[in-house]
Amino acid sequence: MVQDLAAMGKIKAGSEVAFGRIAMGVAAKAGSRSFDISSMEAFEHALKSARSIAYAADGTSGGYFSDLLERLGIADEVTPGLVGISGGQTALAVARGEAELAVVPVTSILAAAPDVMLLGRFPAELQSYIDFAIGISADPRDTEAAKQLSEFLMSADVDGTLAAKGVERH
């Protein structure tokens, strides 16, 4: 989207930079039983053995997960236990007992702590990322402040904070 905004003249050309990415993960209620999702086979087994799985009913991550179930050939087995959640509350669905597991971007899982725990990220061969970029407005109120903010957000000074919140740098 940042590239599109630059093409429309809304973002200063050349100011757009890749900021980070967020991986898909699996969540469970804090203190509940754990599932092994460390390999593709373990991941599939966890999905098939879960009593219920919350996923984003709308949005990119939910669509990816639905397509992934089809691609893995386990949709018929897993679909009856799927619980579509709207409004960005997917990770919290496990805390409320609406589902045993949730599949959602890692940032949402970490934000729902301490009631929700991250079981892990999707295995590498099944992973999907949400990529983020930043850019400076074509008409900022304060050009120097916008430039300084962009430089700060791209600096190593924020890497630890971003990692703790689930944002990976490229």
Phi and psi in degrees as GROMACS dihedral restraints (atoms count N, CA, C in turn):
[ dihedral_restraints ]
;  ai    aj    ak    al  type     phi  dphi    fc
    3     4     5     6     1   -62.7    20    10
    4     5     6     7     1   -40.1    20    10
    6     7     8     9     1   -63.8    20    10
    7     8     9    10     1   -39.4    20    10
    9    10    11    12     1   -63.7    20    10
   10    11    12    13     1   -41.9    20    10
   12    13    14    15     1   -64.1    20    10
   13    14    15    16     1   -37.0    20    10
   15    16    17    18     1   -65.6    20    10
   16    17    18    19     1   -42.1    20    10
   18    19    20    21     1   -63.6    20    10
   19    20    21    22     1   -30.3    20    10
   21    22    23    24     1   -84.9    20    10
   22    23    24    25     1    -2.8    20    10
   24    25    26    27     1    83.0    20    10
   25    26    27    28     1    11.2    20    10
   27    28    29    30     1   -85.3    20    10
   28    29    30    31     1   -23.3    20    10
   30    31    32    33     1  -120.8    20    10
   31    32    33    34     1   138.4    20    10
   33    34    35    36     1   -58.0    20    10
   34    35    36    37     1   123.3    20    10
   36    37    38    39     1   -56.0    20    10
   37    38    39    40     1   133.7    20    10
   39    40    41    42     1    86.4    20    10
   40    41    42    43     1    -5.7    20    10
   42    43    44    45     1   -90.6    20    10
   43    44    45    46     1   -12.0    20    10
   45    46    47    48     1   -76.5    20    10
   46    47    48    49     1   134.0    20    10
   48    49    50    51     1  -141.4    20    10
   49    50    51    52     1   148.5    20    10
   51    52    53    54     1   -66.5    20    10
   52    53    54    55     1   127.9    20    10
   54    55    56    57     1   -95.7    20    10
   55    56    57    58     1   -46.2    20    10
   57    58    59    60     1   173.2    20    10
   58    59    60    61     1  -176.4    20    10
   60    61    62    63     1  -143.6    20    10
   61    62    63    64     1   157.2    20    10
   63    64    65    66     1  -122.9    20    10
   64    65    66    67     1   128.5    20    10
   66    67    68    69     1   -86.7    20    10
   67    68    69    70     1   159.2    20    10
   69    70    71    72     1   -81.4    20    10
   70    71    72    73     1   143.3    20    10
   72    73    74    75     1  -140.1    20    10
   73    74    75    76     1   177.1    20    10
   75    76    77    78     1  -120.9    20    10
   76    77    78    79     1   132.7    20    10
   78    79    80    81     1  -117.5    20    10
   79    80    81    82     1   154.7    20    10
   81    82    83    84     1  -141.6    20    10
   82    83    84    85     1   163.9    20    10
   84    85    86    87     1   -64.6    20    10
   85    86    87    88     1   136.7    20    10
   87    88    89    90     1   -56.0    20    10
   88    89    90    91     1   131.9    20    10
   90    91    92    93     1    84.9    20    10
   91    92    93    94     1    -3.6    20    10
   93    94    95    96     1   -83.2    20    10
   94    95    96    97     1   179.8    20    10
   96    97    98    99     1   -64.7    20    10
   97    98    99   100     1   149.2    20    10
   99   100   101   102     1   -98.1    20    10
  100   101   102   103     1   153.6    20    10
  102   103   104   105     1  -121.3    20    10
  103   104   105   106     1   141.4    20    10
  105   106   107   108     1   -83.8    20    10
  106   107   108   109     1   122.0    20    10
  108   109   110   111     1  -127.3    20    10
  109   110   111   112     1    24.5    20    10
  111   112   113   114     1   -73.9    20    10
  112   113   114   115     1   -16.0    20    10
  114   115   116   117     1  -135.1    20    10
  115   116   117   118     1   168.9    20    10
  117   118   119   120     1   -60.2    20    10
  118   119   120   121     1   -43.2    20    10
  120   121   122   123     1   -65.7    20    10
  121   122   123   124     1   -43.5    20    10
  123   124   125   126     1   -65.3    20    10
  124   125   126   127     1   -39.7    20    10
  126   127   128   129     1   -60.6    20    10
  127   128   129   130     1   -49.5    20    10
  129   130   131   132     1   -59.4    20    10
  130   131   132   133     1   -44.2    20    10
  132   133   134   135     1   -61.2    20    10
  133   134   135   136     1   -42.5    20    10
  135   136   137   138     1   -61.4    20    10
  136   137   138   139     1   -44.8    20    10
  138   139   140   141     1   -63.3    20    10
  139   140   141   142     1   -40.9    20    10
  141   142   143   144     1   -72.6    20    10
  142   143   144   145     1   -28.1    20    10
  144   145   146   147     1   -94.3    20    10
  145   146   147   148     1    -9.2    20    10
  147   148   149   150     1   -70.6    20    10
  148   149   150   151     1   139.7    20    10
  150   151   152   153     1   -65.7    20    10
  151   152   153   154     1   -37.0    20    10
  153   154   155   156     1  -157.6    20    10
  154   155   156   157     1   152.3    20    10
  156   157   158   159     1  -134.9    20    10
  157   158   159   160     1   120.8    20    10
  159   160   161   162     1   -84.0    20    10
  160   161   162   163     1   143.6    20    10
  162   163   164   165     1  -146.8    20    10
  163   164   165   166     1   161.2    20    10
  165   166   167   168     1   -70.9    20    10
  166   167   168   169     1   116.7    20    10
  168   169   170   171     1   -67.2    20    10
  169   170   171   172     1   -27.0    20    10
  171   172   173   174     1  -130.8    20    10
  172   173   174   175     1   150.6    20    10
  174   175   176   177     1   111.7    20    10
  175   176   177   178     1   171.0    20    10
  177   178   179   180     1   -64.7    20    10
  178   179   180   181     1   -44.5    20    10
  180   181   182   183     1   -65.1    20    10
  181   182   183   184     1   -38.5    20    10
  183   184   185   186     1   -65.7    20    10
  184   185   186   187     1   -41.7    20    10
  186   187   188   189     1   -63.3    20    10
  187   188   189   190     1   -41.9    20    10
  189   190   191   192     1   -61.3    20    10
  190   191   192   193     1   -44.9    20    10
  192   193   194   195     1   -63.8    20    10
  193   194   195   196     1   -43.9    20    10
  195   196   197   198     1   -59.5    20    10
  196   197   198   199     1   -45.5    20    10
  198   199   200   201     1   -63.6    20    10
  199   200   201   202     1   -37.6    20    10
  201   202   203   204     1   -63.2    20    10
  202   203   204   205     1   -42.2    20    10
  204   205   206   207     1   -59.9    20    10
  205   206   207   208     1   -40.9    20    10
  207   208   209   210     1   -64.0    20    10
  208   209   210   211     1   -46.7    20    10
  210   211   212   213     1   -61.3    20    10
  211   212   213   214     1   -36.8    20    10
  213   214   215   216     1   -78.7    20    10
  214   215   216   217     1   -12.1    20    10
  216   217   218   219     1    76.9    20    10
  217   218   219   220     1    22.3    20    10
  219   220   221   222     1  -118.3    20    10
  220   221   222   223     1    10.7    20    10
  222   223   224   225     1   -59.1    20    10
  223   224   225   226     1   -45.2    20    10
  225   226   227   228     1   -61.4    20    10
  226   227   228   229     1   -35.2    20    10
  228   229   230   231     1   -77.8    20    10
  229   230   231   232     1   -35.1    20    10
  231   232   233   234     1   -93.6    20    10
  232   233   234   235     1   -33.3    20    10
  234   235   236   237     1   -53.1    20    10
  235   236   237   238     1   -40.1    20    10
  237   238   239   240     1   -59.1    20    10
  238   239   240   241     1   -23.6    20    10
  240   241   242   243     1   -97.0    20    10
  241   242   243   244     1     5.3    20    10
  243   244   245   246     1   -79.0    20    10
  244   245   246   247     1   140.3    20    10
  246   247   248   249     1  -124.5    20    10
  247   248   249   250     1   106.7    20    10
  249   250   251   252     1   -76.2    20    10
  250   251   252   253     1   127.6    20    10
  252   253   254   255     1  -118.2    20    10
  253   254   255   256     1   132.6    20    10
  255   256   257   258     1  -105.2    20    10
  256   257   258   259     1   163.2    20    10
  258   259   260   261     1    78.5    20    10
  259   260   261   262     1    22.4    20    10
  261   262   263   264     1    71.7    20    10
  262   263   264   265     1    19.8    20    10
  264   265   266   267     1  -105.3    20    10
  265   266   267   268     1    20.7    20    10
  267   268   269   270     1   -60.4    20    10
  268   269   270   271     1   -47.9    20    10
  270   271   272   273     1   -63.3    20    10
  271   272   273   274     1   -38.9    20    10
  273   274   275   276     1   -69.5    20    10
  274   275   276   277     1   -16.1    20    10
  276   277   278   279     1   -60.3    20    10
  277   278   279   280     1   -34.4    20    10
  279   280   281   282     1   -72.5    20    10
  280   281   282   283     1   -34.4    20    10
  282   283   284   285     1   -65.2    20    10
  283   284   285   286     1   -35.4    20    10
  285   286   287   288     1   -82.8    20    10
  286   287   288   289     1    -3.0    20    10
  288   289   290   291     1    80.0    20    10
  289   290   291   292     1    14.8    20    10
  291   292   293   294     1   -79.1    20    10
  292   293   294   295     1   -18.0    20    10
  294   295   296   297     1  -156.8    20    10
  295   296   297   298     1   154.8    20    10
  297   298   299   300     1   -78.6    20    10
  298   299   300   301     1   -40.0    20    10
  300   301   302   303     1  -125.3    20    10
  301   302   303   304     1   161.9    20    10
  303   304   305   306     1  -137.3    20    10
  304   305   306   307     1   140.9    20    10
  306   307   308   309     1  -113.6    20    10
  307   308   309   310     1   120.8    20    10
  309   310   311   312     1  -165.2    20    10
  310   311   312   313     1   161.0    20    10
  312   313   314   315     1   -56.5    20    10
  313   314   315   316     1   143.0    20    10
  315   316   317   318     1   -55.5    20    10
  316   317   318   319     1   -36.3    20    10
  318   319   320   321     1   -59.1    20    10
  319   320   321   322     1   -37.8    20    10
  321   322   323   324     1   -68.2    20    10
  322   323   324   325     1   -36.4    20    10
  324   325   326   327     1   -67.2    20    10
  325   326   327   328     1   -49.3    20    10
  327   328   329   330     1   -63.6    20    10
  328   329   330   331     1   -33.5    20    10
  330   331   332   333     1   -69.0    20    10
  331   332   333   334     1   -23.6    20    10
  333   334   335   336     1   -87.8    20    10
  334   335   336   337     1    -2.4    20    10
  336   337   338   339     1   -65.0    20    10
  337   338   339   340     1   151.9    20    10
  339   340   341   342     1   -89.5    20    10
  340   341   342   343     1     0.9    20    10
  342   343   344   345     1   -75.6    20    10
  343   344   345   346     1   -18.5    20    10
  345   346   347   348     1  -127.3    20    10
  346   347   348   349     1   142.6    20    10
  348   349   350   351     1  -118.9    20    10
  349   350   351   352     1   146.7    20    10
  351   352   353   354     1   -83.7    20    10
  352   353   354   355     1   116.1    20    10
  354   355   356   357     1   -76.8    20    10
  355   356   357   358     1   -30.6    20    10
  357   358   359   360     1   155.6    20    10
  358   359   360   361     1   173.0    20    10
  360   361   362   363     1   -85.2    20    10
  361   362   363   364     1   157.2    20    10
  363   364   365   366     1   -55.6    20    10
  364   365   366   367     1   147.8    20    10
  366   367   368   369     1   -55.6    20    10
  367   368   369   370     1   148.5    20    10
  369   370   371   372     1   -51.1    20    10
  370   371   372   373     1   -42.7    20    10
  372   373   374   375     1   -72.8    20    10
  373   374   375   376     1    -9.4    20    10
  375   376   377   378     1  -114.1    20    10
  376   377   378   379     1    -1.9    20    10
  378   379   380   381     1   -68.3    20    10
  379   380   381   382     1   146.2    20    10
  381   382   383   384     1  -133.5    20    10
  382   383   384   385     1   139.0    20    10
  384   385   386   387     1  -116.3    20    10
  385   386   387   388     1   149.5    20    10
  387   388   389   390     1  -101.9    20    10
  388   389   390   391     1   115.0    20    10
  390   391   392   393     1   -92.5    20    10
  391   392   393   394     1   141.0    20    10
  393   394   395   396     1  -123.4    20    10
  394   395   396   397     1   144.4    20    10
  396   397   398   399     1  -134.9    20    10
  397   398   399   400     1   160.4    20    10
  399   400   401   402     1  -126.9    20    10
  400   401   402   403     1   159.5    20    10
  402   403   404   405     1  -158.5    20    10
  403   404   405   406     1   161.1    20    10
  405   406   407   408     1   -95.8    20    10
  406   407   408   409     1   134.3    20    10
  408   409   410   411     1   -52.7    20    10
  409   410   411   412     1   146.4    20    10
  411   412   413   414     1   -67.7    20    10
  412   413   414   415     1   -21.7    20    10
  414   415   416   417     1  -136.2    20    10
  415   416   417   418     1    66.3    20    10
  417   418   419   420     1   -72.0    20    10
  418   419   420   421     1   153.4    20    10
  420   421   422   423     1   -66.3    20    10
  421   422   423   424     1   -36.7    20    10
  423   424   425   426     1  -138.5    20    10
  424   425   426   427     1    97.1    20    10
  426   427   428   429     1   -57.0    20    10
  427   428   429   430     1   -44.5    20    10
  429   430   431   432     1   -65.4    20    10
  430   431   432   433     1   -43.0    20    10
  432   433   434   435     1   -63.2    20    10
  433   434   435   436     1   -41.2    20    10
  435   436   437   438     1   -62.5    20    10
  436   437   438   439     1   -41.9    20    10
  438   439   440   441     1   -64.8    20    10
  439   440   441   442     1   -42.9    20    10
  441   442   443   444     1   -64.7    20    10
  442   443   444   445     1   -40.8    20    10
  444   445   446   447     1   -63.5    20    10
  445   446   447   448     1   -45.6    20    10
  447   448   449   450     1   -59.5    20    10
  448   449   450   451     1   -45.4    20    10
  450   451   452   453     1   -63.2    20    10
  451   452   453   454     1   -40.9    20    10
  453   454   455   456     1   -63.5    20    10
  454   455   456   457     1   -45.9    20    10
  456   457   458   459     1   -63.7    20    10
  457   458   459   460     1   -26.3    20    10
  459   460   461   462     1   -92.4    20    10
  460   461   462   463     1    -3.6    20    10
  462   463   464   465     1   -81.1    20    10
  463   464   465   466     1   159.9    20    10
  465   466   467   468     1   -65.4    20    10
  466   467   468   469     1   -17.0    20    10
  468   469   470   471     1   -60.5    20    10
  469   470   471   472     1   -27.3    20    10
  471   472   473   474     1  -102.2    20    10
  472   473   474   475     1    -3.8    20    10
  474   475   476   477     1   -57.5    20    10
  475   476   477   478     1   -43.9    20    10
  477   478   479   480     1   -63.5    20    10
  478   479   480   481     1   -43.5    20    10
  480   481   482   483     1   -63.9    20    10
  481   482   483   484     1   -45.7    20    10
  483   484   485   486     1   -61.8    20    10
  484   485   486   487     1   -44.5    20    10
  486   487   488   489     1   -61.1    20    10
  487   488   489   490     1   -41.3    20    10
  489   490   491   492     1   -64.0    20    10
  490   491   492   493     1   -25.7    20    10
  492   493   494   495     1   -94.5    20    10
  493   494   495   496     1    -3.1    20    10
  495   496   497   498     1    99.7    20    10
  496   497   498   499     1     9.0    20    10
  498   499   500   501     1   -96.1    20    10
  499   500   501   502     1   124.1    20    10
  501   502   503   504     1   -98.8    20    10
  502   503   504   505     1   140.0    20    10
  504   505   506   507     1   -84.8    20    10
  505   506   507   508     1   150.7    20    10
